[in-house]
Amino acid sequence: MFGPGQGRAHDLTLLDGSALEDIISRDHRFRGYLLYGDPAYGQTDVFASPFDKVGATSEELVVNKSLSSVRIAVEWGFGQIISEWALLDFKRKMSIGNVPVGMLYEVTAIFANCVTIARHQNVISSYIDVPPPTFAEYFATLD
């Protein structure tokens, strides 16, 4: 995870600050894969983004629709964290400098993943038909 960042920061600003593109491009496990992201990320060796609707072929529009549904599923993960740990949704109290926003979010994301593993699924894993990892597999990925 990268952050915290101010809510008003543009996605591309946060992406640049994270160095994610550089990290992914150097990691052999991602060779042959692309990350699907916001249109602001553009098309690179690391990122794919939706085709521009203007001038898009019918095939490109089908790809946009298909990938959009997966992107929405990723957003459900953020919603799961907020719904299960409502304290993170108190915007007036969650300001950088007043509370450790980044640490709280990171810990609750780990908890949300643990809940998913314990339940053997969540709405996202069911939707994309991919089971969650085991606890051992998950914790082996954390730094």
OpenMM code with the backbone's topology and positions (N, CA, C; nanometers):
from openmm import Vec3, app, unit

residues = "MET PHE GLY PRO GLY GLN GLY ARG ALA HIS ASP LEU THR LEU LEU ASP GLY SER ALA LEU GLU ASP ILE ILE SER ARG ASP HIS ARG PHE ARG GLY TYR LEU LEU TYR GLY ASP PRO ALA TYR GLY GLN THR ASP VAL PHE ALA SER PRO PHE ASP LYS VAL GLY ALA THR SER GLU GLU LEU VAL VAL ASN LYS SER LEU SER SER VAL ARG ILE ALA VAL GLU TRP GLY PHE GLY GLN ILE ILE SER GLU TRP ALA LEU LEU ASP PHE LYS ARG LYS MET SER ILE GLY ASN VAL PRO VAL GLY MET LEU TYR GLU VAL THR ALA ILE PHE ALA ASN CYS VAL THR ILE ALA ARG HIS GLN ASN VAL ILE SER SER TYR ILE ASP VAL PRO PRO PRO THR PHE ALA GLU TYR PHE ALA THR LEU ASP".split()
positions = [
    Vec3(0.0832, -0.1178, 0.0000),
    Vec3(0.0000, 0.0000, 0.0000),
    Vec3(0.0872, 0.1235, 0.0000),
    Vec3(0.0340, 0.2270, -0.0602),
    Vec3(0.1021, 0.3551, -0.0636),
    Vec3(0.0106, 0.4593, -0.0018),
    Vec3(0.0669, 0.5457, 0.0772),
    Vec3(-0.0136, 0.6536, 0.1318),
    Vec3(0.0246, 0.6809, 0.2747),
    Vec3(-0.0514, 0.7624, 0.3426),
    Vec3(-0.1758, 0.8227, 0.2943),
    Vec3(-0.1492, 0.9408, 0.2025),
    Vec3(-0.2510, 0.9748, 0.1270),
    Vec3(-0.2473, 1.0926, 0.0417),
    Vec3(-0.3729, 1.1725, 0.0656),
    Vec3(-0.3663, 1.2993, 0.0345),
    Vec3(-0.4836, 1.3833, 0.0538),
    Vec3(-0.5922, 1.3411, -0.0430),
    Vec3(-0.7158, 1.3415, 0.0046),
    Vec3(-0.8295, 1.2989, -0.0758),
    Vec3(-0.8450, 1.3767, -0.2042),
    Vec3(-0.8021, 1.4999, -0.2061),
    Vec3(-0.8192, 1.5816, -0.3258),
    Vec3(-0.7064, 1.5621, -0.4273),
    Vec3(-0.6059, 1.4829, -0.3940),
    Vec3(-0.4943, 1.4612, -0.4865),
    Vec3(-0.5418, 1.3816, -0.6074),
    Vec3(-0.4913, 1.4176, -0.7238),
    Vec3(-0.5258, 1.3490, -0.8480),
    Vec3(-0.4652, 1.2087, -0.8473),
    Vec3(-0.5353, 1.1135, -0.9068),
    Vec3(-0.4877, 0.9748, -0.9115),
    Vec3(-0.3461, 0.9646, -0.9681),
    Vec3(-0.3172, 1.0422, -1.0722),
    Vec3(-0.1857, 1.0353, -1.1348),
    Vec3(-0.0764, 1.0868, -1.0415),
    Vec3(-0.1083, 1.1861, -0.9596),
    Vec3(-0.0128, 1.2371, -0.8607),
    Vec3(0.0204, 1.1281, -0.7594),
    Vec3(-0.0828, 1.0584, -0.7129),
    Vec3(-0.0611, 0.9495, -0.6175),
    Vec3(0.0168, 0.8349, -0.6823),
    Vec3(-0.0165, 0.8037, -0.8061),
    Vec3(0.0549, 0.6972, -0.8771),
    Vec3(0.2027, 0.7312, -0.8909),
    Vec3(0.2328, 0.8528, -0.9326),
    Vec3(0.3730, 0.8936, -0.9477),
    Vec3(0.4474, 0.8860, -0.8147),
    Vec3(0.3838, 0.9288, -0.7078),
    Vec3(0.4469, 0.9267, -0.5761),
    Vec3(0.4708, 0.7868, -0.5233),
    Vec3(0.3924, 0.6918, -0.5702),
    Vec3(0.4040, 0.5540, -0.5207),
    Vec3(0.5188, 0.4768, -0.5844),
    Vec3(0.5642, 0.5198, -0.6998),
    Vec3(0.6671, 0.4489, -0.7774),
    Vec3(0.6205, 0.3093, -0.8190),
    Vec3(0.4889, 0.2876, -0.8209),
    Vec3(0.4336, 0.1562, -0.8532),
    Vec3(0.4754, 0.1090, -0.9919),
    Vec3(0.4722, 0.1987, -1.0887),
    Vec3(0.5070, 0.1575, -1.2250),
    Vec3(0.6498, 0.1034, -1.2310),
    Vec3(0.7418, 0.1683, -1.1650),
    Vec3(0.8811, 0.1231, -1.1614),
    Vec3(0.8941, -0.0099, -1.0870),
    Vec3(0.8247, -0.0213, -0.9751),
    Vec3(0.8294, -0.1448, -0.8953),
    Vec3(0.7773, -0.2630, -0.9766),
    Vec3(0.6629, -0.2443, -1.0417),
    Vec3(0.6017, -0.3522, -1.1204),
    Vec3(0.6894, -0.3881, -1.2403),
    Vec3(0.7450, -0.2875, -1.3065),
    Vec3(0.8251, -0.3159, -1.4264),
    Vec3(0.9514, -0.3954, -1.3937),
    Vec3(1.0006, -0.3869, -1.2705),
    Vec3(1.1213, -0.4608, -1.2309),
    Vec3(1.0906, -0.5979, -1.1708),
    Vec3(0.9652, -0.6265, -1.1425),
    Vec3(0.9282, -0.7524, -1.0766),
    Vec3(0.8919, -0.8573, -1.1820),
    Vec3(0.9732, -0.9610, -1.1926),
    Vec3(0.9534, -1.0642, -1.2952),
    Vec3(0.8177, -1.1337, -1.2863),
    Vec3(0.7555, -1.1336, -1.1694),
    Vec3(0.6262, -1.2016, -1.1550),
    Vec3(0.5161, -1.1344, -1.2364),
    Vec3(0.5375, -1.0101, -1.2756),
    Vec3(0.4351, -0.9370, -1.3502),
    Vec3(0.4613, -0.9363, -1.5006),
    Vec3(0.5691, -0.9990, -1.5450),
    Vec3(0.5992, -1.0018, -1.6885),
    Vec3(0.4850, -1.0722, -1.7615),
    Vec3(0.4411, -1.0101, -1.8689),
    Vec3(0.3313, -1.0668, -1.9467),
    Vec3(0.1942, -1.0242, -1.8981),
    Vec3(0.1897, -0.9417, -1.7936),
    Vec3(0.0634, -0.8930, -1.7392),
    Vec3(0.0603, -0.7407, -1.7434),
    Vec3(-0.0597, -0.6869, -1.7447),
    Vec3(-0.0807, -0.5430, -1.7344),
    Vec3(-0.1747, -0.5155, -1.6186),
    Vec3(-0.1563, -0.4022, -1.5552),
    Vec3(-0.2505, -0.3561, -1.4534),
    Vec3(-0.3514, -0.2659, -1.5223),
    Vec3(-0.4784, -0.2913, -1.4979),
    Vec3(-0.5830, -0.2086, -1.5574),
    Vec3(-0.6127, -0.0946, -1.4626),
    Vec3(-0.6039, 0.0265, -1.5128),
    Vec3(-0.6218, 0.1406, -1.4247),
    Vec3(-0.7020, 0.2521, -1.4854),
    Vec3(-0.7010, 0.3594, -1.4142),
    Vec3(-0.7687, 0.4818, -1.4510),
    Vec3(-0.7208, 0.5301, -1.5884),
    Vec3(-0.8093, 0.5930, -1.6665),
    Vec3(-0.7651, 0.6460, -1.7961),
    Vec3(-0.6455, 0.7408, -1.7852),
    Vec3(-0.6312, 0.8072, -1.6716),
    Vec3(-0.5185, 0.8998, -1.6528),
    Vec3(-0.3847, 0.8264, -1.6546),
    Vec3(-0.3833, 0.6965, -1.6246),
    Vec3(-0.2585, 0.6203, -1.6213),
    Vec3(-0.2032, 0.5959, -1.7610),
    Vec3(-0.2898, 0.5994, -1.8607),
    Vec3(-0.2465, 0.5798, -1.9978),
    Vec3(-0.2133, 0.4354, -2.0294),
    Vec3(-0.1568, 0.4165, -2.1481),
    Vec3(-0.1161, 0.2844, -2.1952),
    Vec3(0.0363, 0.2769, -2.1866),
    Vec3(0.0885, 0.1875, -2.1045),
    Vec3(0.2335, 0.1721, -2.0896),
    Vec3(0.2666, 0.0233, -2.0905),
    Vec3(0.3912, -0.0088, -2.0650),
    Vec3(0.4309, -0.1494, -2.0530),
    Vec3(0.3764, -0.2119, -1.9254),
    Vec3(0.3265, -0.1286, -1.8343),
    Vec3(0.2744, -0.1756, -1.7060),
    Vec3(0.1233, -0.1597, -1.6979),
    Vec3(0.0713, -0.0501, -1.7530),
    Vec3(-0.0706, -0.0180, -1.7369),
    Vec3(-0.1485, -0.0264, -1.8668),
    Vec3(-0.2697, -0.0750, -1.8525),
    Vec3(-0.3693, -0.0664, -1.9585),
    Vec3(-0.4810, 0.0203, -1.9035),
    Vec3(-0.5432, 0.0953, -1.9899),
    Vec3(-0.6566, 0.1767, -1.9471),
    Vec3(-0.7627, 0.1688, -2.0560),
    Vec3(-0.8826, 0.2152, -2.0255),
    Vec3(-0.9897, 0.2033, -2.1243),
    Vec3(-0.9540, 0.2724, -2.2560),
    Vec3(-1.0068, 0.2164, -2.3636),
    Vec3(-0.9930, 0.2809, -2.4936),
    Vec3(-1.0800, 0.4057, -2.4948),
    Vec3(-1.0342, 0.5079, -2.5636),
    Vec3(-1.1130, 0.6299, -2.5791),
    Vec3(-1.2391, 0.5947, -2.6573),
    Vec3(-1.3540, 0.6334, -2.6056),
    Vec3(-1.4806, 0.5997, -2.6715),
    Vec3(-1.4908, 0.6617, -2.8102),
    Vec3(-1.4318, 0.7795, -2.8259),
    Vec3(-1.4350, 0.8458, -2.9562),
    Vec3(-1.3442, 0.7693, -3.0517),
    Vec3(-1.4023, 0.7162, -3.1557),
    Vec3(-1.3255, 0.6430, -3.2550),
    Vec3(-1.2961, 0.4989, -3.2188),
    Vec3(-1.3498, 0.4505, -3.1076),
    Vec3(-1.3242, 0.3122, -3.0662),
    Vec3(-1.3982, 0.2154, -3.1574),
    Vec3(-1.3344, 0.1027, -3.1840),
    Vec3(-1.3999, -0.0027, -3.2610),
    Vec3(-1.4993, -0.0749, -3.1705),
    Vec3(-1.5846, -0.1548, -3.2297),
    Vec3(-1.6818, -0.2296, -3.1488),
    Vec3(-1.6095, -0.3266, -3.0553),
    Vec3(-1.4971, -0.3842, -3.1012),
    Vec3(-1.4197, -0.4749, -3.0164),
    Vec3(-1.3608, -0.4011, -2.8967),
    Vec3(-1.3106, -0.2799, -2.9190),
    Vec3(-1.2542, -0.2006, -2.8095),
    Vec3(-1.3609, -0.1628, -2.7075),
    Vec3(-1.4810, -0.1349, -2.7541),
    Vec3(-1.5905, -0.1037, -2.6618),
    Vec3(-1.6283, -0.2257, -2.5781),
    Vec3(-1.6223, -0.3448, -2.6372),
    Vec3(-1.6492, -0.4683, -2.5627),
    Vec3(-1.5421, -0.4883, -2.4556),
    Vec3(-1.4160, -0.4637, -2.4907),
    Vec3(-1.3065, -0.4745, -2.3933),
    Vec3(-1.3287, -0.3755, -2.2800),
    Vec3(-1.3646, -0.2510, -2.3138),
    Vec3(-1.3915, -0.1499, -2.2104),
    Vec3(-1.4989, -0.1971, -2.1137),
    Vec3(-1.6072, -0.2514, -2.1680),
    Vec3(-1.7184, -0.2954, -2.0828),
    Vec3(-1.6751, -0.4108, -1.9931),
    Vec3(-1.6032, -0.5055, -2.0489),
    Vec3(-1.5583, -0.6219, -1.9724),
    Vec3(-1.4644, -0.5811, -1.8593),
    Vec3(-1.3660, -0.4981, -1.8894),
    Vec3(-1.2698, -0.4572, -1.7876),
    Vec3(-1.3313, -0.3627, -1.6856),
    Vec3(-1.4309, -0.2858, -1.7275),
    Vec3(-1.4977, -0.1949, -1.6346),
    Vec3(-1.5648, -0.2723, -1.5222),
    Vec3(-1.6224, -0.3870, -1.5543),
    Vec3(-1.6899, -0.4654, -1.4504),
    Vec3(-1.5899, -0.5189, -1.3483),
    Vec3(-1.4687, -0.5528, -1.3927),
    Vec3(-1.3649, -0.5983, -1.2994),
    Vec3(-1.3173, -0.4817, -1.2141),
    Vec3(-1.3036, -0.3659, -1.2754),
    Vec3(-1.2602, -0.2472, -1.2012),
    Vec3(-1.3611, -0.2121, -1.0927),
    Vec3(-1.4875, -0.2273, -1.1223),
    Vec3(-1.5920, -0.2025, -1.0230),
    Vec3(-1.5767, -0.3005, -0.9072),
    Vec3(-1.5434, -0.4254, -0.9369),
    Vec3(-1.5243, -0.5254, -0.8311),
    Vec3(-1.4111, -0.4850, -0.7376),
    Vec3(-1.3073, -0.4241, -0.7908),
    Vec3(-1.1971, -0.3767, -0.7063),
    Vec3(-1.2476, -0.2682, -0.6118),
    Vec3(-1.3334, -0.1803, -0.6617),
    Vec3(-1.3901, -0.0743, -0.5773),
    Vec3(-1.4714, -0.1342, -0.4621),
    Vec3(-1.5304, -0.2511, -0.4838),
    Vec3(-1.6056, -0.3165, -0.3761),
    Vec3(-1.5147, -0.3457, -0.2572),
    Vec3(-1.3880, -0.3744, -0.2843),
    Vec3(-1.2926, -0.4006, -0.1760),
    Vec3(-1.2763, -0.2803, -0.0851),
    Vec3(-1.2688, -0.1614, -0.1453),
    Vec3(-1.2607, -0.0396, -0.0642),
    Vec3(-1.3892, -0.0224, 0.0165),
    Vec3(-1.5019, -0.0513, -0.0468),
    Vec3(-1.6305, -0.0423, 0.0227),
    Vec3(-1.6403, -0.1401, 0.1382),
    Vec3(-1.5845, -0.2601, 0.1211),
    Vec3(-1.5860, -0.3603, 0.2280),
    Vec3(-1.5113, -0.3087, 0.3500),
    Vec3(-1.3976, -0.2475, 0.3276),
    Vec3(-1.3180, -0.1953, 0.4393),
    Vec3(-1.3962, -0.0890, 0.5150),
    Vec3(-1.4576, 0.0029, 0.4430),
    Vec3(-1.5333, 0.1110, 0.5072),
    Vec3(-1.6557, 0.0561, 0.5791),
    Vec3(-1.7248, -0.0418, 0.5184),
    Vec3(-1.8471, -0.0928, 0.5823),
    Vec3(-1.8165, -0.1763, 0.7064),
    Vec3(-1.7051, -0.2499, 0.7056),
    Vec3(-1.6730, -0.3338, 0.8212),
    Vec3(-1.6008, -0.2572, 0.9314),
    Vec3(-1.5356, -0.1484, 0.8963),
    Vec3(-1.4649, -0.0650, 0.9947),
    Vec3(-1.5079, 0.0795, 0.9736),
    Vec3(-1.6271, 0.1087, 1.0222),
    Vec3(-1.6909, 0.2381, 0.9985),
    Vec3(-1.6103, 0.3559, 1.0517),
    Vec3(-1.5221, 0.3330, 1.1462),
    Vec3(-1.4445, 0.4448, 1.2001),
    Vec3(-1.3659, 0.5156, 1.0908),
    Vec3(-1.3326, 0.4455, 0.9836),
    Vec3(-1.2573, 0.5072, 0.8743),
    Vec3(-1.3419, 0.6013, 0.7903),
    Vec3(-1.4735, 0.5960, 0.8075),
    Vec3(-1.5628, 0.6773, 0.7255),
    Vec3(-1.5972, 0.8111, 0.7902),
    Vec3(-1.5379, 0.8422, 0.9031),
    Vec3(-1.5648, 0.9695, 0.9693),
    Vec3(-1.4660, 1.0726, 0.9159),
    Vec3(-1.5025, 1.1335, 0.8035),
    Vec3(-1.4113, 1.2212, 0.7312),
    Vec3(-1.3612, 1.3389, 0.8140),
    Vec3(-1.4445, 1.3916, 0.9019),
    Vec3(-1.4005, 1.5060, 0.9827),
    Vec3(-1.2895, 1.4655, 1.0784),
    Vec3(-1.2944, 1.3433, 1.1262),
    Vec3(-1.1938, 1.2969, 1.2221),
    Vec3(-1.0712, 1.2380, 1.1530),
    Vec3(-1.0893, 1.1874, 1.0315),
    Vec3(-0.9802, 1.1210, 0.9600),
    Vec3(-0.9019, 1.2216, 0.8768),
    Vec3(-0.8226, 1.3018, 0.9401),
    Vec3(-0.7385, 1.3954, 0.8662),
    Vec3(-0.5928, 1.3695, 0.9026),
    Vec3(-0.5100, 1.3750, 0.7980),
    Vec3(-0.3673, 1.3499, 0.8164),
    Vec3(-0.3132, 1.4516, 0.9155),
    Vec3(-0.2420, 1.4048, 1.0134),
    Vec3(-0.1878, 1.4916, 1.1171),
    Vec3(-0.2641, 1.4801, 1.2474),
    Vec3(-0.3943, 1.4505, 1.2388),
    Vec3(-0.4757, 1.4346, 1.3600),
    Vec3(-0.4761, 1.2913, 1.4100),
    Vec3(-0.4841, 1.1975, 1.3188),
    Vec3(-0.4834, 1.0548, 1.3526),
    Vec3(-0.3948, 0.9831, 1.2496),
    Vec3(-0.3440, 0.8660, 1.2819),
    Vec3(-0.2598, 0.7932, 1.1861),
    Vec3(-0.3455, 0.7247, 1.0788),
    Vec3(-0.3986, 0.8054, 0.9863),
    Vec3(-0.4930, 0.7573, 0.8852),
    Vec3(-0.4343, 0.6405, 0.8061),
    Vec3(-0.3132, 0.6564, 0.7578),
    Vec3(-0.2522, 0.5515, 0.6763),
    Vec3(-0.2391, 0.4206, 0.7504),
    Vec3(-0.1935, 0.4273, 0.8740),
    Vec3(-0.1766, 0.3061, 0.9537),
    Vec3(-0.3122, 0.2404, 0.9806),
    Vec3(-0.4128, 0.3205, 1.0163),
    Vec3(-0.5458, 0.2649, 1.0427),
    Vec3(-0.6011, 0.1958, 0.9188),
    Vec3(-0.5862, 0.2590, 0.8035),
    Vec3(-0.6392, 0.1998, 0.6809),
    Vec3(-0.5640, 0.0715, 0.6466),
    Vec3(-0.4327, 0.0748, 0.6605),
    Vec3(-0.3529, -0.0438, 0.6288),
    Vec3(-0.3898, -0.1613, 0.7194),
    Vec3(-0.4055, -0.1353, 0.8476),
    Vec3(-0.4418, -0.2414, 0.9426),
    Vec3(-0.5808, -0.2954, 0.9114),
    Vec3(-0.6757, -0.2070, 0.8821),
    Vec3(-0.8110, -0.2554, 0.8522),
    Vec3(-0.8145, -0.3298, 0.7191),
    Vec3(-0.7308, -0.2925, 0.6240),
    Vec3(-0.7237, -0.3681, 0.4985),
    Vec3(-0.6722, -0.5094, 0.5251),
    Vec3(-0.5724, -0.5210, 0.6113),
    Vec3(-0.5213, -0.6538, 0.6486),
    Vec3(-0.6305, -0.7333, 0.7197),
    Vec3(-0.7023, -0.6690, 0.8118),
    Vec3(-0.8132, -0.7368, 0.8805),
    Vec3(-0.9201, -0.7810, 0.7806),
    Vec3(-0.9547, -0.6940, 0.6864),
    Vec3(-1.0564, -0.7288, 0.5862),
    Vec3(-1.0113, -0.8499, 0.5053),
    Vec3(-0.8843, -0.8538, 0.4692),
    Vec3(-0.8327, -0.9692, 0.3957),
    Vec3(-0.8382, -1.0956, 0.4809),
    Vec3(-0.8088, -1.0828, 0.6095),
    Vec3(-0.8164, -1.1986, 0.7003),
    Vec3(-0.9598, -1.2487, 0.7142),
    Vec3(-1.0545, -1.1574, 0.7211),
    Vec3(-1.1962, -1.1965, 0.7275),
    Vec3(-1.2336, -1.2725, 0.6007),
    Vec3(-1.1894, -1.2224, 0.4863),
    Vec3(-1.2172, -1.2901, 0.3595),
    Vec3(-1.1579, -1.4307, 0.3589),
    Vec3(-1.0350, -1.4438, 0.4050),
    Vec3(-0.9706, -1.5757, 0.4092),
    Vec3(-1.0463, -1.6688, 0.5033),
    Vec3(-1.0854, -1.6191, 0.6196),
    Vec3(-1.1582, -1.7021, 0.7171),
    Vec3(-1.2936, -1.7462, 0.6624),
    Vec3(-1.3577, -1.6598, 0.5862),
    Vec3(-1.4887, -1.6928, 0.5272),
    Vec3(-1.4744, -1.7720, 0.3970),
    Vec3(-1.3539, -1.7830, 0.3471),
    Vec3(-1.3223, -1.8528, 0.2225),
    Vec3(-1.3766, -1.7831, 0.0990),
    Vec3(-1.4240, -1.6602, 0.1150),
    Vec3(-1.4723, -1.5832, 0.0002),
    Vec3(-1.5177, -1.4456, 0.0457),
    Vec3(-1.5338, -1.3597, -0.0512),
    Vec3(-1.6065, -1.2352, -0.0323),
    Vec3(-1.6768, -1.2065, -0.1640),
    Vec3(-1.7441, -1.0959, -0.1724),
    Vec3(-1.8209, -1.0666, -0.2933),
    Vec3(-1.7289, -1.0574, -0.4152),
    Vec3(-1.6072, -1.0103, -0.3950),
    Vec3(-1.5145, -0.9951, -0.5074),
    Vec3(-1.4650, -1.1312, -0.5553),
    Vec3(-1.4187, -1.2148, -0.4635),
    Vec3(-1.3672, -1.3458, -0.5043),
    Vec3(-1.4774, -1.4293, -0.5691),
    Vec3(-1.5998, -1.4158, -0.5202),
    Vec3(-1.7121, -1.4870, -0.5818),
    Vec3(-1.7395, -1.4341, -0.7222),
    Vec3(-1.7353, -1.3026, -0.7376),
    Vec3(-1.7647, -1.2396, -0.8663),
    Vec3(-1.6626, -1.2787, -0.9726),
    Vec3(-1.5345, -1.2772, -0.9363),
    Vec3(-1.4315, -1.3096, -1.0357),
    Vec3(-1.3936, -1.4576, -1.0337),
    Vec3(-1.4589, -1.5342, -0.9456),
    Vec3(-1.4411, -1.6790, -0.9364),
    Vec3(-1.2952, -1.7183, -0.9103),
    Vec3(-1.2352, -1.6480, -0.8142),
    Vec3(-1.0985, -1.6783, -0.7704),
    Vec3(-1.1008, -1.6883, -0.6184),
    Vec3(-1.0636, -1.8030, -0.5635),
    Vec3(-1.0662, -1.8160, -0.4175),
    Vec3(-0.9564, -1.7324, -0.3525),
    Vec3(-0.9799, -1.6876, -0.2300),
    Vec3(-0.8738, -1.6146, -0.1601),
    Vec3(-0.7592, -1.7095, -0.1259),
    Vec3(-0.6419, -1.6532, -0.0967),
    Vec3(-0.5293, -1.7385, -0.0584),
    Vec3(-0.5517, -1.7977, 0.0801),
    Vec3(-0.4635, -1.8851, 0.1201),
    Vec3(-0.4640, -1.9333, 0.2586),
    Vec3(-0.4000, -1.8249, 0.3454),
    Vec3(-0.4137, -1.8387, 0.4777),
    Vec3(-0.3472, -1.7438, 0.5673),
    Vec3(-0.1961, -1.7455, 0.5448),
    Vec3(-0.1390, -1.8645, 0.5297),
    Vec3(0.0064, -1.8753, 0.5095),
    Vec3(0.0488, -1.8043, 0.3812),
    Vec3(-0.0264, -1.8248, 0.2735),
    Vec3(0.0068, -1.7580, 0.1473),
    Vec3(-0.0050, -1.6064, 0.1609),
    Vec3(-0.1112, -1.5608, 0.2260),
    Vec3(-0.1329, -1.4166, 0.2406),
    Vec3(-0.0230, -1.3515, 0.3238),
    Vec3(0.0041, -1.4080, 0.4401),
    Vec3(0.1026, -1.3449, 0.5281),
    Vec3(0.2442, -1.3523, 0.4716),
    Vec3(0.2690, -1.4466, 0.3820),
    Vec3(0.4001, -1.4530, 0.3167),
    Vec3(0.4213, -1.3353, 0.2219),
    Vec3(0.3126, -1.2684, 0.1803),
    Vec3(0.3249, -1.1551, 0.0875),
    Vec3(0.3456, -1.0224, 0.1586),
    Vec3(0.3241, -1.0180, 0.2888),
    Vec3(0.3352, -0.8918, 0.3625),
    Vec3(0.4792, -0.8654, 0.4011),
    Vec3(0.5180, -0.7406, 0.3921),
    Vec3(0.6557, -0.7026, 0.4314),
    Vec3(0.6662, -0.6870, 0.5799),
] * unit.nanometer
topology = app.Topology()
chain = topology.addChain("A")
for resn in residues:
    res = topology.addResidue(resn, chain)
    for name in ("N", "CA", "C"):
        topology.addAtom(name, app.Element.getBySymbol(name[0]), res)
